[in-house]
Amino acid sequence: MIQQAFDKFGKNSFQHAIFYSNENCLRFELSEGAKHDSHISMFTTALERSTEVIETVFEKNNELSICISFAGDSFLSNLSQFRELHQLGIKFPKARYIHSEWDEDEEWHRNYVFFKIAKTELHKLLFGKLANELGIRPSYWVDVYIFDIELGVLAHPYDDRGMDLVGSNKFMLSRIYKQFYSWLLKYDIGIMKQWFGAL
């Protein structure tokens, strides 16, 4: 599963700021569009937007592939994050795949855990990730990637502010580009117009 995912999306799609290391990528503005400047409205806006986009992309899926990624020399050094995931009700299945490698650029070990979840569990992952920067608990700071190899689309919600969508399925990405155009990050809309055209 790990090598299939790296081959399909490229290892740079499981890093930070994947919008800037891929082509035909979408970057969404999540909490910045909140009507009221409060943590509650920012969080609920981010959760609603990310859920709607992901549910639309993976509308035919009953199951989703997940990658959790984090830095550190061992899993024990990130024990607090696994406790937060556990509090969110996220349980790693027995069928999981673990990979660790040295990142020369960052000078740390980057660890990956790949597994699958029922799509009905997606809200737990999104809640924890989008809540972190806003000080809402339980939450976690480790990176999360949601994808389907056959569909050819990967989503990376990086915090309450935004989410990247990337993959080889340009038909699906173009559909999402048109359907959710008003939620795309204005700062990078010029780049996205070059890839998907003006509306």
Solvent accessible surface area in square Angstrom, and as a share of the most:
residue,aa,sasa,rsa
1,M,46,0.21
2,I,27,0.14
3,Q,114,0.50
4,Q,111,0.49
5,A,0,0.00
6,F,15,0.06
7,D,104,0.54
8,K,79,0.33
9,F,17,0.07
10,G,26,0.25
11,K,83,0.35
12,N,63,0.32
13,S,0,0.00
14,F,0,0.00
15,Q,43,0.19
16,H,96,0.43
17,A,51,0.39
18,I,0,0.00
19,F,2,0.01
20,Y,121,0.46
21,S,52,0.34
22,N,29,0.15
23,E,127,0.57
24,N,42,0.22
25,C,0,0.00
26,L,0,0.00
27,R,22,0.08
28,F,1,0.00
29,E,35,0.16
30,L,1,0.00
31,S,1,0.01
32,E,102,0.46
33,G,32,0.31
34,A,23,0.18
35,K,187,0.79
36,H,127,0.57
37,D,139,0.72
38,S,50,0.32
39,H,103,0.46
40,I,131,0.66
41,S,19,0.12
42,M,37,0.17
43,F,17,0.07
44,T,56,0.33
45,T,25,0.14
46,A,0,0.00
47,L,41,0.20
48,E,117,0.52
49,R,37,0.14
50,S,0,0.00
51,T,42,0.24
52,E,87,0.39
53,V,0,0.00
54,I,0,0.00
55,E,69,0.31
56,T,19,0.11
57,V,2,0.01
58,F,0,0.00
59,E,85,0.38
60,K,184,0.78
61,N,25,0.13
62,N,133,0.68
63,E,91,0.41
64,L,2,0.01
65,S,10,0.06
66,I,0,0.00
67,C,0,0.00
68,I,1,0.00
69,S,0,0.00
70,F,4,0.02
71,A,21,0.16
72,G,18,0.17
73,D,121,0.63
74,S,48,0.31
75,F,72,0.30
76,L,140,0.70
77,S,77,0.50
78,N,6,0.03
79,L,71,0.35
80,S,65,0.42
81,Q,14,0.06
82,F,35,0.15
83,R,144,0.52
84,E,15,0.07
85,L,2,0.01
86,H,121,0.54
87,Q,116,0.52
88,L,21,0.10
89,G,27,0.26
90,I,13,0.06
91,K,150,0.63
92,F,54,0.22
93,P,46,0.29
94,K,199,0.84
95,A,71,0.55
96,R,108,0.39
97,Y,99,0.38
98,I,94,0.48
99,H,56,0.25
100,S,60,0.39
101,E,46,0.21
102,W,123,0.43
103,D,26,0.13
104,E,131,0.59
105,D,138,0.71
106,E,90,0.40
107,E,127,0.57
108,W,93,0.32
109,H,65,0.29
110,R,6,0.02
111,N,5,0.02
112,Y,0,0.00
113,V,3,0.02
114,F,0,0.00
115,F,1,0.00
116,K,98,0.42
117,I,18,0.09
118,A,48,0.37
119,K,33,0.14
120,T,108,0.63
121,E,59,0.27
122,L,4,0.02
123,H,104,0.46
124,K,48,0.21
125,L,1,0.01
126,L,0,0.00
127,F,63,0.26
128,G,0,0.00
129,K,10,0.04
130,L,0,0.00
131,A,0,0.00
132,N,43,0.22
133,E,109,0.49
134,L,13,0.06
135,G,64,0.61
136,I,45,0.23
137,R,159,0.58
138,P,32,0.20
139,S,7,0.05
140,Y,0,0.00
141,W,122,0.43
142,V,3,0.01
143,D,14,0.07
144,V,0,0.00
145,Y,0,0.00
146,I,0,0.00
147,F,0,0.00
148,D,28,0.15
149,I,43,0.22
150,E,170,0.76
151,L,46,0.23
152,G,1,0.01
153,V,0,0.00
154,L,0,0.00
155,A,0,0.00
156,H,1,0.01
157,P,0,0.00
158,Y,54,0.20
159,D,10,0.05
160,D,4,0.02
161,R,130,0.47
162,G,0,0.00
163,M,0,0.00
164,D,0,0.00
165,L,0,0.00
166,V,6,0.04
167,G,16,0.15
168,S,76,0.49
169,N,36,0.19
170,K,87,0.37
171,F,168,0.70
172,M,18,0.08
173,L,0,0.00
174,S,26,0.17
175,R,81,0.30
176,I,0,0.00
177,Y,0,0.00
178,K,118,0.50
179,Q,101,0.45
180,F,11,0.05
181,Y,60,0.23
182,S,82,0.53
183,W,51,0.18
184,L,0,0.00
185,L,38,0.19
186,K,122,0.52
187,Y,186,0.71
188,D,4,0.02
189,I,31,0.15
190,G,38,0.37
191,I,65,0.33
192,M,0,0.00
193,K,78,0.33
194,Q,150,0.67
195,W,53,0.19
196,F,23,0.10
197,G,31,0.30
198,A,82,0.63
199,L,121,0.60
